[in-house]
Amino acid sequence: RANLTIAITGIAGPGGATPMKPVGLVHFASARENRAIRHEEHRFGDIGREQVRLEAVRVALRMLSEGI
């Protein structure tokens, strides 16, 4: 019954990266009822697992607060 949602996927590190998917690469998608799905890609770089996760939360909360 939600009318607003967000999804996050990516590579926080320290392992799991490839040349095409480096550490710090995170994709976001948000959807709201009766609106187009929005996608954002962020490349935070190899700033550490916890910092990548924190930055991902910040982006997700911004997207939600914008009501995308």
All heavy atoms as TSV, in Angstrom:
chain	resi	resn	atom	element	x	y	z
A	1	ARG	N	N	0.796	-1.189	0.000
A	1	ARG	CA	C	0.000	0.000	0.000
A	1	ARG	C	C	0.848	1.266	0.000
A	1	ARG	O	O	0.324	2.360	0.157
A	1	ARG	CB	C	-0.942	0.000	1.184
A	1	ARG	CG	C	-2.017	-1.061	1.096
A	1	ARG	CD	C	-2.913	-0.928	2.259
A	1	ARG	NE	N	-4.329	-1.026	2.233
A	1	ARG	CZ	C	-5.170	-1.539	1.408
A	1	ARG	NH1	N	-4.769	-2.070	0.313
A	1	ARG	NH2	N	-6.450	-1.539	1.605
A	2	ALA	N	N	2.139	1.131	-0.116
A	2	ALA	CA	C	3.016	2.308	-0.151
A	2	ALA	C	C	2.847	3.040	-1.473
A	2	ALA	O	O	2.602	2.436	-2.509
A	2	ALA	CB	C	4.469	1.884	0.011
A	3	ASN	N	N	2.968	4.347	-1.423
A	3	ASN	CA	C	2.918	5.111	-2.671
A	3	ASN	C	C	4.242	5.791	-2.975
A	3	ASN	O	O	4.359	6.559	-3.913
A	3	ASN	CB	C	1.762	6.117	-2.667
A	3	ASN	CG	C	1.902	7.176	-1.597
A	3	ASN	OD1	O	2.926	7.281	-0.948
A	3	ASN	ND2	N	0.861	7.948	-1.410
A	4	LEU	N	N	5.251	5.517	-2.147
A	4	LEU	CA	C	6.596	6.038	-2.365
A	4	LEU	C	C	7.586	4.989	-1.895
A	4	LEU	O	O	7.451	4.454	-0.791
A	4	LEU	CB	C	6.794	7.342	-1.575
A	4	LEU	CG	C	8.159	7.994	-1.612
A	4	LEU	CD1	C	8.508	8.435	-3.033
A	4	LEU	CD2	C	8.193	9.193	-0.687
A	5	THR	N	N	8.572	4.667	-2.737
A	5	THR	CA	C	9.553	3.652	-2.369
A	5	THR	C	C	10.909	4.009	-2.953
A	5	THR	O	O	11.009	4.799	-3.894
A	5	THR	CB	C	9.106	2.254	-2.856
A	5	THR	OG1	O	9.988	1.274	-2.321
A	5	THR	CG2	C	9.097	2.175	-4.372
A	6	ILE	N	N	11.950	3.424	-2.368
A	6	ILE	CA	C	13.308	3.628	-2.880
A	6	ILE	C	C	14.067	2.315	-2.793
A	6	ILE	O	O	13.820	1.506	-1.888
A	6	ILE	CB	C	14.040	4.741	-2.103
A	6	ILE	CG1	C	15.317	5.130	-2.825
A	6	ILE	CG2	C	14.316	4.347	-0.674
A	6	ILE	CD1	C	15.799	6.511	-2.517
A	7	ALA	N	N	14.956	2.091	-3.760
A	7	ALA	CA	C	15.797	0.890	-3.789
A	7	ALA	C	C	17.240	1.324	-3.976
A	7	ALA	O	O	17.520	2.296	-4.678
A	7	ALA	CB	C	15.374	-0.021	-4.921
A	8	ILE	N	N	18.165	0.597	-3.319
A	8	ILE	CA	C	19.590	0.911	-3.386
A	8	ILE	C	C	20.354	-0.373	-3.653
A	8	ILE	O	O	20.071	-1.406	-3.043
A	8	ILE	CB	C	20.103	1.494	-2.060
A	8	ILE	CG1	C	19.278	2.697	-1.618
A	8	ILE	CG2	C	21.583	1.863	-2.167
A	8	ILE	CD1	C	19.607	3.166	-0.213
A	9	THR	N	N	21.337	-0.281	-4.551
A	9	THR	CA	C	22.245	-1.402	-4.764
A	9	THR	C	C	23.606	-0.832	-5.137
A	9	THR	O	O	23.696	0.247	-5.720
A	9	THR	CB	C	21.739	-2.370	-5.863
A	9	THR	OG1	O	22.567	-3.531	-5.868
A	9	THR	CG2	C	21.705	-1.723	-7.224
A	10	GLY	N	N	24.658	-1.550	-4.788
A	10	GLY	CA	C	25.983	-1.074	-5.141
A	10	GLY	C	C	27.082	-1.873	-4.491
A	10	GLY	O	O	26.857	-2.934	-3.916
A	11	ILE	N	N	28.290	-1.321	-4.581
A	11	ILE	CA	C	29.490	-1.960	-4.050
A	11	ILE	C	C	30.080	-1.044	-2.973
A	11	ILE	O	O	30.669	-0.008	-3.281
A	11	ILE	CB	C	30.548	-2.182	-5.156
A	11	ILE	CG1	C	29.960	-2.892	-6.376
A	11	ILE	CG2	C	31.756	-2.928	-4.598
A	11	ILE	CD1	C	29.552	-4.312	-6.137
A	12	ALA	N	N	29.901	-1.427	-1.706
A	12	ALA	CA	C	30.422	-0.613	-0.605
A	12	ALA	C	C	31.875	-0.966	-0.288
A	12	ALA	O	O	32.584	-0.176	0.306
A	12	ALA	CB	C	29.554	-0.787	0.635
A	13	GLY	N	N	32.307	-2.153	-0.690
A	13	GLY	CA	C	33.682	-2.573	-0.446
A	13	GLY	C	C	33.805	-3.318	0.875
A	13	GLY	O	O	32.829	-3.526	1.556
A	14	PRO	N	N	34.964	-3.737	1.243
A	14	PRO	CA	C	36.200	-3.504	0.500
A	14	PRO	C	C	36.365	-4.427	-0.700
A	14	PRO	O	O	37.101	-4.116	-1.617
A	14	PRO	CB	C	37.297	-3.757	1.536
A	14	PRO	CG	C	36.697	-4.731	2.485
A	14	PRO	CD	C	35.221	-4.411	2.514
A	15	GLY	N	N	35.653	-5.554	-0.727
A	15	GLY	CA	C	35.760	-6.475	-1.852
A	15	GLY	C	C	34.541	-6.396	-2.737
A	15	GLY	O	O	33.652	-5.577	-2.549
A	16	GLY	N	N	34.513	-7.279	-3.735
A	16	GLY	CA	C	33.358	-7.386	-4.601
A	16	GLY	C	C	33.379	-6.504	-5.834
A	16	GLY	O	O	32.478	-6.565	-6.654
A	17	ALA	N	N	34.390	-5.671	-5.958
A	17	ALA	CA	C	34.450	-4.740	-7.087
A	17	ALA	C	C	35.034	-5.402	-8.331
A	17	ALA	O	O	35.744	-6.402	-8.249
A	17	ALA	CB	C	35.290	-3.530	-6.720
A	18	THR	N	N	34.690	-4.821	-9.469
A	18	THR	CA	C	35.277	-5.190	-10.755
A	18	THR	C	C	35.620	-3.881	-11.464
A	18	THR	O	O	35.192	-2.806	-11.035
A	18	THR	CB	C	34.277	-5.996	-11.620
A	18	THR	OG1	O	33.199	-5.132	-11.998
A	18	THR	CG2	C	33.746	-7.216	-10.894
A	19	PRO	N	N	36.371	-3.957	-12.564
A	19	PRO	CA	C	36.649	-2.713	-13.292
A	19	PRO	C	C	35.379	-1.979	-13.749
A	19	PRO	O	O	35.341	-0.756	-13.772
A	19	PRO	CB	C	37.479	-3.180	-14.490
A	19	PRO	CG	C	38.166	-4.418	-14.002
A	19	PRO	CD	C	37.143	-5.085	-13.112
A	20	MET	N	N	34.327	-2.725	-14.073
A	20	MET	CA	C	33.077	-2.105	-14.515
A	20	MET	C	C	32.214	-1.639	-13.338
A	20	MET	O	O	31.355	-0.780	-13.503
A	20	MET	CB	C	32.279	-3.092	-15.377
A	20	MET	CG	C	32.963	-3.473	-16.672
A	20	MET	SD	S	33.070	-2.104	-17.832
A	20	MET	CE	C	31.359	-1.920	-18.249
A	21	LYS	N	N	32.437	-2.242	-12.169
A	21	LYS	CA	C	31.664	-1.909	-10.968
A	21	LYS	C	C	32.635	-1.666	-9.812
A	21	LYS	O	O	32.850	-2.532	-8.967
A	21	LYS	CB	C	30.700	-3.036	-10.620
A	21	LYS	CG	C	29.639	-3.282	-11.659
A	21	LYS	CD	C	28.751	-4.447	-11.256
A	21	LYS	CE	C	27.776	-4.770	-12.366
A	21	LYS	NZ	N	27.018	-5.992	-12.077
A	22	PRO	N	N	33.206	-0.474	-9.749
A	22	PRO	CA	C	34.214	-0.192	-8.719
A	22	PRO	C	C	33.587	0.026	-7.336
A	22	PRO	O	O	32.391	0.306	-7.211
A	22	PRO	CB	C	34.857	1.094	-9.223
A	22	PRO	CG	C	33.780	1.779	-9.996
A	22	PRO	CD	C	33.009	0.653	-10.648
A	23	VAL	N	N	34.417	-0.090	-6.320
A	23	VAL	CA	C	33.978	0.225	-4.967
A	23	VAL	C	C	33.474	1.666	-4.955
A	23	VAL	O	O	34.086	2.563	-5.533
A	23	VAL	CB	C	35.133	0.051	-3.962
A	23	VAL	CG1	C	34.762	0.624	-2.605
A	23	VAL	CG2	C	35.516	-1.420	-3.838
A	24	GLY	N	N	32.345	1.868	-4.318
A	24	GLY	CA	C	31.758	3.196	-4.223
A	24	GLY	C	C	30.680	3.477	-5.245
A	24	GLY	O	O	30.022	4.516	-5.186
A	25	LEU	N	N	30.467	2.567	-6.188
A	25	LEU	CA	C	29.412	2.733	-7.184
A	25	LEU	C	C	28.084	2.301	-6.563
A	25	LEU	O	O	27.937	1.170	-6.107
A	25	LEU	CB	C	29.690	1.888	-8.428
A	25	LEU	CG	C	28.580	1.837	-9.481
A	25	LEU	CD1	C	28.336	3.217	-10.078
A	25	LEU	CD2	C	28.930	0.833	-10.572
A	26	VAL	N	N	27.112	3.217	-6.540
A	26	VAL	CA	C	25.817	2.924	-5.939
A	26	VAL	C	C	24.713	3.444	-6.868
A	26	VAL	O	O	24.800	4.564	-7.373
A	26	VAL	CB	C	25.679	3.575	-4.544
A	26	VAL	CG1	C	24.346	3.209	-3.905
A	26	VAL	CG2	C	26.830	3.166	-3.639
A	27	HIS	N	N	23.708	2.609	-7.088
A	27	HIS	CA	C	22.544	2.980	-7.894
A	27	HIS	C	C	21.336	3.127	-6.983
A	27	HIS	O	O	21.144	2.324	-6.063
A	27	HIS	CB	C	22.248	1.908	-8.950
A	27	HIS	CG	C	23.245	1.868	-10.050
A	27	HIS	ND1	N	23.082	2.584	-11.208
A	27	HIS	CD2	C	24.427	1.208	-10.164
A	27	HIS	CE1	C	24.122	2.361	-11.999
A	27	HIS	NE2	N	24.944	1.534	-11.383
A	28	PHE	N	N	20.529	4.130	-7.273
A	28	PHE	CA	C	19.314	4.415	-6.517
A	28	PHE	C	C	18.145	4.463	-7.492
A	28	PHE	O	O	18.278	4.986	-8.593
A	28	PHE	CB	C	19.400	5.787	-5.835
A	28	PHE	CG	C	20.560	5.915	-4.893
A	28	PHE	CD1	C	21.819	6.238	-5.367
A	28	PHE	CD2	C	20.386	5.719	-3.540
A	28	PHE	CE1	C	22.893	6.358	-4.506
A	28	PHE	CE2	C	21.455	5.842	-2.670
A	28	PHE	CZ	C	22.713	6.161	-3.149
A	29	ALA	N	N	17.009	3.972	-7.069
A	29	ALA	CA	C	15.781	4.108	-7.852
A	29	ALA	C	C	14.678	4.490	-6.880
A	29	ALA	O	O	14.607	3.964	-5.773
A	29	ALA	CB	C	15.426	2.816	-8.565
A	30	SER	N	N	13.855	5.432	-7.286
A	30	SER	CA	C	12.710	5.794	-6.474
A	30	SER	C	C	11.478	5.798	-7.359
A	30	SER	O	O	11.549	6.080	-8.555
A	30	SER	CB	C	12.897	7.149	-5.794
A	30	SER	OG	O	13.022	8.180	-6.741
A	31	ALA	N	N	10.369	5.461	-6.752
A	31	ALA	CA	C	9.109	5.422	-7.482
A	31	ALA	C	C	8.019	5.988	-6.596
A	31	ALA	O	O	8.010	5.774	-5.383
A	31	ALA	CB	C	8.767	3.994	-7.879
A	32	ARG	N	N	7.151	6.723	-7.222
A	32	ARG	CA	C	6.000	7.284	-6.537
A	32	ARG	C	C	4.774	7.050	-7.394
A	32	ARG	O	O	4.845	7.117	-8.626
A	32	ARG	CB	C	6.195	8.773	-6.295
A	32	ARG	CG	C	5.076	9.378	-5.492
A	32	ARG	CD	C	5.391	10.779	-5.084
A	32	ARG	NE	N	4.305	11.256	-4.235
A	32	ARG	CZ	C	4.308	12.393	-3.618
A	32	ARG	NH1	N	5.359	13.187	-3.744
A	32	ARG	NH2	N	3.302	12.765	-2.885
A	33	GLU	N	N	3.686	6.797	-6.744
A	33	GLU	CA	C	2.441	6.538	-7.452
A	33	GLU	C	C	2.152	7.649	-8.460
A	33	GLU	O	O	2.272	8.839	-8.150
A	33	GLU	CB	C	1.300	6.446	-6.431
A	33	GLU	CG	C	0.015	5.936	-6.991
A	33	GLU	CD	C	-1.018	5.713	-5.901
A	33	GLU	OE1	O	-0.878	6.265	-4.790
A	33	GLU	OE2	O	-1.961	4.973	-6.167
A	34	ASN	N	N	1.826	7.238	-9.680
A	34	ASN	CA	C	1.464	8.151	-10.772
A	34	ASN	C	C	2.618	9.044	-11.249
A	34	ASN	O	O	2.383	10.095	-11.836
A	34	ASN	CB	C	0.257	9.014	-10.405
A	34	ASN	CG	C	-0.960	8.192	-10.085
A	34	ASN	OD1	O	-1.239	7.205	-10.755
A	34	ASN	ND2	N	-1.676	8.564	-9.044
A	35	ARG	N	N	3.864	8.628	-11.001
A	35	ARG	CA	C	5.025	9.368	-11.495
A	35	ARG	C	C	6.012	8.388	-12.113
A	35	ARG	O	O	5.991	7.202	-11.839
A	35	ARG	CB	C	5.715	10.132	-10.367
A	35	ARG	CG	C	4.863	11.240	-9.800
A	35	ARG	CD	C	5.713	12.215	-9.071
A	35	ARG	NE	N	4.867	13.212	-8.424
A	35	ARG	CZ	C	5.298	14.080	-7.565
A	35	ARG	NH1	N	6.574	14.099	-7.231
A	35	ARG	NH2	N	4.482	14.960	-7.021
A	36	ALA	N	N	6.912	8.933	-12.909
A	36	ALA	CA	C	7.935	8.096	-13.530
A	36	ALA	C	C	8.948	7.627	-12.487
A	36	ALA	O	O	9.190	8.310	-11.493
A	36	ALA	CB	C	8.655	8.888	-14.621
A	37	ILE	N	N	9.537	6.484	-12.739
A	37	ILE	CA	C	10.601	5.978	-11.881
A	37	ILE	C	C	11.843	6.822	-12.122
A	37	ILE	O	O	12.185	7.174	-13.252
A	37	ILE	CB	C	10.886	4.496	-12.183
A	37	ILE	CG1	C	9.668	3.656	-11.811
A	37	ILE	CG2	C	12.128	4.014	-11.449
A	37	ILE	CD1	C	9.754	2.211	-12.237
A	38	ARG	N	N	12.527	7.164	-11.060
A	38	ARG	CA	C	13.746	7.984	-11.147
A	38	ARG	C	C	14.946	7.128	-10.777
A	38	ARG	O	O	14.907	6.349	-9.826
A	38	ARG	CB	C	13.638	9.154	-10.180
A	38	ARG	CG	C	14.861	10.038	-10.196
A	38	ARG	CD	C	14.650	11.234	-9.316
A	38	ARG	NE	N	15.884	11.982	-9.174
A	38	ARG	CZ	C	16.015	13.019	-8.391
A	38	ARG	NH1	N	14.996	13.432	-7.673
A	38	ARG	NH2	N	17.155	13.647	-8.307
A	39	HIS	N	N	16.033	7.281	-11.515
A	39	HIS	CA	C	17.279	6.549	-11.270
A	39	HIS	C	C	18.412	7.545	-11.094
A	39	HIS	O	O	18.490	8.541	-11.813
A	39	HIS	CB	C	17.600	5.613	-12.448
A	39	HIS	CG	C	18.974	5.042	-12.361
A	39	HIS	ND1	N	20.005	5.531	-13.114
A	39	HIS	CD2	C	19.488	4.047	-11.603
A	39	HIS	CE1	C	21.104	4.839	-12.829
A	39	HIS	NE2	N	20.809	3.937	-11.922
A	40	GLU	N	N	19.258	7.297	-10.115
A	40	GLU	CA	C	20.479	8.075	-9.928
A	40	GLU	C	C	21.641	7.111	-9.742
A	40	GLU	O	O	21.501	6.084	-9.078
A	40	GLU	CB	C	20.394	8.982	-8.697
A	40	GLU	CG	C	19.437	10.130	-8.830
A	40	GLU	CD	C	19.527	11.114	-7.672
A	40	GLU	OE1	O	20.524	11.092	-6.912
A	40	GLU	OE2	O	18.582	11.905	-7.517
A	41	GLU	N	N	22.769	7.458	-10.322
A	41	GLU	CA	C	24.008	6.700	-10.124
A	41	GLU	C	C	24.998	7.622	-9.431
A	41	GLU	O	O	25.177	8.768	-9.842
A	41	GLU	CB	C	24.583	6.254	-11.462
A	41	GLU	CG	C	25.921	5.555	-11.328
A	41	GLU	CD	C	26.551	5.253	-12.672
A	41	GLU	OE1	O	25.991	4.428	-13.419
A	41	GLU	OE2	O	27.610	5.856	-12.967
A	42	HIS	N	N	25.626	7.114	-8.371
A	42	HIS	CA	C	26.641	7.889	-7.662
A	42	HIS	C	C	27.916	7.067	-7.580
A	42	HIS	O	O	27.868	5.864	-7.353
A	42	HIS	CB	C	26.161	8.254	-6.254
A	42	HIS	CG	C	25.057	9.258	-6.258
A	42	HIS	ND1	N	25.275	10.585	-6.026
A	42	HIS	CD2	C	23.735	9.119	-6.485
A	42	HIS	CE1	C	24.119	11.234	-6.102
A	42	HIS	NE2	N	23.170	10.352	-6.388
A	43	ARG	N	N	29.025	7.733	-7.755
A	43	ARG	CA	C	30.341	7.105	-7.625
A	43	ARG	C	C	31.066	7.805	-6.485
A	43	ARG	O	O	31.705	8.835	-6.688
A	43	ARG	CB	C	31.111	7.202	-8.932
A	43	ARG	CG	C	30.476	6.370	-10.039
A	43	ARG	CD	C	31.190	6.533	-11.378
A	43	ARG	NE	N	30.531	5.734	-12.376
A	43	ARG	CZ	C	30.969	4.528	-12.783
A	43	ARG	NH1	N	32.066	4.024	-12.267
A	43	ARG	NH2	N	30.294	3.851	-13.694
A	44	PHE	N	N	30.935	7.241	-5.285
A	44	PHE	CA	C	31.521	7.840	-4.104
A	44	PHE	C	C	33.013	7.582	-3.989
A	44	PHE	O	O	33.708	8.266	-3.245
A	44	PHE	CB	C	30.811	7.326	-2.848
A	44	PHE	CG	C	29.341	7.635	-2.820
A	44	PHE	CD1	C	28.405	6.614	-2.857
A	44	PHE	CD2	C	28.885	8.939	-2.760
A	44	PHE	CE1	C	27.047	6.889	-2.821
A	44	PHE	CE2	C	27.531	9.230	-2.728
A	44	PHE	CZ	C	26.609	8.203	-2.762
A	45	GLY	N	N	33.499	6.615	-4.725
A	45	GLY	CA	C	34.918	6.261	-4.663
A	45	GLY	C	C	35.196	5.322	-3.501
A	45	GLY	O	O	34.313	4.963	-2.724
A	46	ASP	N	N	36.446	4.949	-3.370
A	46	ASP	CA	C	36.876	4.006	-2.331
A	46	ASP	C	C	37.122	4.791	-1.042
A	46	ASP	O	O	38.259	5.011	-0.628
A	46	ASP	CB	C	38.129	3.261	-2.793
A	46	ASP	CG	C	38.468	2.090	-1.888
A	46	ASP	OD1	O	37.750	1.876	-0.888
A	46	ASP	OD2	O	39.458	1.393	-2.181
A	47	ILE	N	N	36.031	5.227	-0.406
A	47	ILE	CA	C	36.116	6.049	0.806
A	47	ILE	C	C	35.880	5.228	2.069
A	47	ILE	O	O	35.769	5.792	3.157
A	47	ILE	CB	C	35.116	7.227	0.734
A	47	ILE	CG1	C	33.683	6.734	0.544
A	47	ILE	CG2	C	35.516	8.197	-0.374
A	47	ILE	CD1	C	32.619	7.820	0.583
A	48	GLY	N	N	35.807	3.925	1.926
A	48	GLY	CA	C	35.565	3.039	3.055
A	48	GLY	C	C	34.121	2.573	3.081
A	48	GLY	O	O	33.206	3.305	2.712
A	49	ARG	N	N	33.947	1.326	3.506
A	49	ARG	CA	C	32.627	0.697	3.498
A	49	ARG	C	C	31.581	1.508	4.270
A	49	ARG	O	O	30.493	1.778	3.774
A	49	ARG	CB	C	32.739	-0.711	4.075
A	49	ARG	CG	C	31.435	-1.470	4.114
A	49	ARG	CD	C	31.652	-2.893	4.635
A	49	ARG	NE	N	30.421	-3.638	4.668
A	49	ARG	CZ	C	29.849	-4.220	3.630
A	49	ARG	NH1	N	30.423	-4.134	2.443
A	49	ARG	NH2	N	28.728	-4.887	3.747
A	50	GLU	N	N	31.913	1.888	5.493
A	50	GLU	CA	C	30.944	2.620	6.314
A	50	GLU	C	C	30.598	3.972	5.702
A	50	GLU	O	O	29.447	4.400	5.745
A	50	GLU	CB	C	31.465	2.778	7.743
A	50	GLU	CG	C	31.539	1.478	8.505
A	50	GLU	CD	C	30.201	0.728	8.539
A	50	GLU	OE1	O	29.157	1.366	8.795
A	50	GLU	OE2	O	30.208	-0.490	8.298
A	51	GLN	N	N	31.589	4.662	5.128
A	51	GLN	CA	C	31.327	5.973	4.536
A	51	GLN	C	C	30.465	5.851	3.277
A	51	GLN	O	O	29.589	6.675	3.047
A	51	GLN	CB	C	32.644	6.692	4.224
A	51	GLN	CG	C	32.479	8.163	3.979
A	51	GLN	CD	C	31.927	8.923	5.175
A	51	GLN	OE1	O	32.202	8.586	6.315
A	51	GLN	NE2	N	31.145	9.938	4.908
A	52	VAL	N	N	30.715	4.828	2.463
A	52	VAL	CA	C	29.867	4.600	1.285
A	52	VAL	C	C	28.428	4.358	1.731
A	52	VAL	O	O	27.485	4.926	1.168
A	52	VAL	CB	C	30.376	3.413	0.431
A	52	VAL	CG1	C	29.359	3.022	-0.636
A	52	VAL	CG2	C	31.714	3.749	-0.212
A	53	ARG	N	N	28.253	3.550	2.748
A	53	ARG	CA	C	26.907	3.259	3.240
A	53	ARG	C	C	26.238	4.511	3.794
A	53	ARG	O	O	25.051	4.759	3.550
A	53	ARG	CB	C	26.976	2.151	4.286
A	53	ARG	CG	C	27.420	0.821	3.668
A	53	ARG	CD	C	27.662	-0.232	4.696
A	53	ARG	NE	N	26.371	-0.732	5.168
A	53	ARG	CZ	C	26.244	-1.621	6.132
A	53	ARG	NH1	N	27.308	-2.110	6.744
A	53	ARG	NH2	N	25.062	-2.033	6.495
A	54	LEU	N	N	26.982	5.328	4.521
A	54	LEU	CA	C	26.434	6.566	5.064
A	54	LEU	C	C	26.022	7.519	3.947
A	54	LEU	O	O	24.937	8.115	3.988
A	54	LEU	CB	C	27.456	7.235	5.985
A	54	LEU	CG	C	27.023	8.533	6.639
A	54	LEU	CD1	C	25.792	8.327	7.508
A	54	LEU	CD2	C	28.167	9.101	7.464
A	55	GLU	N	N	26.858	7.661	2.938
A	55	GLU	CA	C	26.520	8.534	1.811
A	55	GLU	C	C	25.293	8.014	1.066
A	55	GLU	O	O	24.449	8.794	0.626
A	55	GLU	CB	C	27.705	8.663	0.856
A	55	GLU	CG	C	28.895	9.408	1.443
A	55	GLU	CD	C	28.569	10.825	1.886
A	55	GLU	OE1	O	27.774	11.511	1.210
A	55	GLU	OE2	O	29.107	11.247	2.917
A	56	ALA	N	N	25.178	6.696	0.961
A	56	ALA	CA	C	24.011	6.111	0.297
A	56	ALA	C	C	22.735	6.430	1.071
A	56	ALA	O	O	21.701	6.765	0.484
A	56	ALA	CB	C	24.186	4.602	0.143
A	57	VAL	N	N	22.792	6.354	2.375
A	57	VAL	CA	C	21.626	6.695	3.198
A	57	VAL	C	C	21.264	8.164	3.000
A	57	VAL	O	O	20.087	8.519	2.868
A	57	VAL	CB	C	21.884	6.376	4.680
A	57	VAL	CG1	C	20.814	6.980	5.578
A	57	VAL	CG2	C	21.980	4.876	4.898
A	58	ARG	N	N	22.263	9.035	2.958
A	58	ARG	CA	C	22.002	10.466	2.755
A	58	ARG	C	C	21.292	10.731	1.429
A	58	ARG	O	O	20.339	11.505	1.355
A	58	ARG	CB	C	23.298	11.253	2.821
A	58	ARG	CG	C	23.849	11.370	4.204
A	58	ARG	CD	C	25.093	12.229	4.227
A	58	ARG	NE	N	25.564	12.342	5.595
A	58	ARG	CZ	C	26.827	12.400	5.948
A	58	ARG	NH1	N	27.768	12.378	5.026
A	58	ARG	NH2	N	27.172	12.505	7.211
A	59	VAL	N	N	21.768	10.080	0.367
A	59	VAL	CA	C	21.135	10.260	-0.942
A	59	VAL	C	C	19.706	9.735	-0.911
A	59	VAL	O	O	18.776	10.390	-1.392
A	59	VAL	CB	C	21.948	9.571	-2.063
A	59	VAL	CG1	C	21.175	9.551	-3.372
A	59	VAL	CG2	C	23.294	10.270	-2.245
A	60	ALA	N	N	19.512	8.563	-0.333
A	60	ALA	CA	C	18.183	7.961	-0.270
A	60	ALA	C	C	17.216	8.858	0.507
A	60	ALA	O	O	16.080	9.097	0.077
A	60	ALA	CB	C	18.241	6.577	0.362
A	61	LEU	N	N	17.658	9.395	1.632
A	61	LEU	CA	C	16.798	10.278	2.408
A	61	LEU	C	C	16.487	11.566	1.670
A	61	LEU	O	O	15.360	12.080	1.722
A	61	LEU	CB	C	17.443	10.588	3.769
A	61	LEU	CG	C	17.480	9.420	4.751
A	61	LEU	CD1	C	18.272	9.810	5.989
A	61	LEU	CD2	C	16.084	8.973	5.126
A	62	ARG	N	N	17.462	12.082	0.935
A	62	ARG	CA	C	17.208	13.284	0.118
A	62	ARG	C	C	16.154	12.995	-0.929
A	62	ARG	O	O	15.220	13.778	-1.116
A	62	ARG	CB	C	18.493	13.785	-0.550
A	62	ARG	CG	C	18.231	14.992	-1.470
A	62	ARG	CD	C	19.447	15.363	-2.300
A	62	ARG	NE	N	20.057	14.280	-3.042
A	62	ARG	CZ	C	19.617	13.776	-4.192
A	62	ARG	NH1	N	18.508	14.221	-4.757
A	62	ARG	NH2	N	20.271	12.824	-4.790
A	63	MET	N	N	16.300	11.872	-1.624
A	63	MET	CA	C	15.333	11.514	-2.648
A	63	MET	C	C	13.926	11.364	-2.052
A	63	MET	O	O	12.947	11.825	-2.630
A	63	MET	CB	C	15.758	10.225	-3.376
A	63	MET	CG	C	16.989	10.408	-4.229
A	63	MET	SD	S	17.588	8.854	-4.956
A	63	MET	CE	C	16.416	8.649	-6.305
A	64	LEU	N	N	13.841	10.732	-0.900
A	64	LEU	CA	C	12.542	10.568	-0.251
A	64	LEU	C	C	11.975	11.913	0.194
A	64	LEU	O	O	10.782	12.172	0.045
A	64	LEU	CB	C	12.657	9.619	0.947
A	64	LEU	CG	C	12.864	8.156	0.607
A	64	LEU	CD1	C	13.148	7.354	1.871
A	64	LEU	CD2	C	11.649	7.590	-0.121
A	65	SER	N	N	12.832	12.783	0.715
A	65	SER	CA	C	12.330	14.086	1.184
A	65	SER	C	C	11.860	14.953	0.030
A	65	SER	O	O	10.992	15.809	0.201
A	65	SER	CB	C	13.411	14.815	1.988
A	65	SER	OG	O	14.440	15.287	1.156
A	66	GLU	N	N	12.443	14.731	-1.158
A	66	GLU	CA	C	12.000	15.470	-2.337
A	66	GLU	C	C	10.685	14.918	-2.875
A	66	GLU	O	O	10.090	15.521	-3.785
A	66	GLU	CB	C	13.073	15.411	-3.431
A	66	GLU	CG	C	14.320	16.184	-3.074
A	66	GLU	CD	C	15.451	15.959	-4.064
A	66	GLU	OE1	O	15.317	15.122	-4.978
A	66	GLU	OE2	O	16.496	16.613	-3.922
A	67	GLY	N	N	10.273	13.784	-2.344
A	67	GLY	CA	C	9.007	13.187	-2.757
A	67	GLY	C	C	9.013	12.691	-4.183
A	67	GLY	O	O	8.009	12.689	-4.868
A	68	ILE	N	N	10.166	12.238	-4.639
A	68	ILE	CA	C	10.321	11.788	-6.020
A	68	ILE	C	C	9.449	10.579	-6.257
A	68	ILE	O	O	9.424	9.654	-5.545
A	68	ILE	CB	C	11.800	11.446	-6.324
A	68	ILE	CG1	C	12.676	12.637	-6.026
A	68	ILE	CG2	C	11.977	10.975	-7.747
A	68	ILE	CD1	C	12.334	13.904	-6.752
